[in-house]
Amino acid sequence: MSAVDIHCHILPGLDDGSPDAATSLLMARTAVENGIGTVIATPHWIEGEHETDPIVVRRSVQELQAVLDSNAIALAILPGNEAFICPDLPDRVRRGDVLTLADRKTHLLLELPYENLPMYFDDVVFRLQLQGITPILAHVERYRYVREDWRMLDRWVRRGCLAQINADSLHHGHGDEVVQSLVDRGLVACTATDAHDAINRAPCGIWNGNGLDGLKREV
Ligand SMILES: [Fe+2]
């Protein structure tokens, strides 16, 4: 069964990921060669700084899908966002300003600050959950407070969050003991590529864990 990549900056020109259609095409070929059958495109969304327009994201997905189809590349592209946390994120999601994964309103890829956890984190998670949305915490291995205390992530997972790690944190000989311990403790739902290009941060090397069964049924 082919894998679903839930975190990938494959859409051209929308953020610091793929700069152009040629790169997106190359990323798509690389994804397929690495067993990926579906990519949820997740351009950054940062309130007041980089608010990707959902209409533009959806249109870009359609355009890239058309290019892939005409090149006989068997890869499905679906819309999404990597949403940076802010106090009114649940309201912005409810209003449709931010895209949930695959536009299904069941899962949101949520990015946190690397150094300090915001005071409003619990509130944002709770309000998203009240809307029936499961937060998937993007690349949890990058957050200092998670690396220093795995129990913090354990609490969030018990409260219904899912955790994603980047595939290259497990591979490429990083020897990251923290990442491995998070996986061994059963705290990680899935890996994703978080690919930004076709060479240095390419779409490859993922597995999907059980935590994503619900979303995978959806897509
Ligand atoms: Fe990302």
Boltz pocket constraint, residues with backbone or C-beta under 6 A from the ligand:
constraints:
  - pocket:
      binder: B
      contacts: [[A, 7], [A, 9], [A, 42], [A, 82], [A, 194]]
      max_distance: 6.0
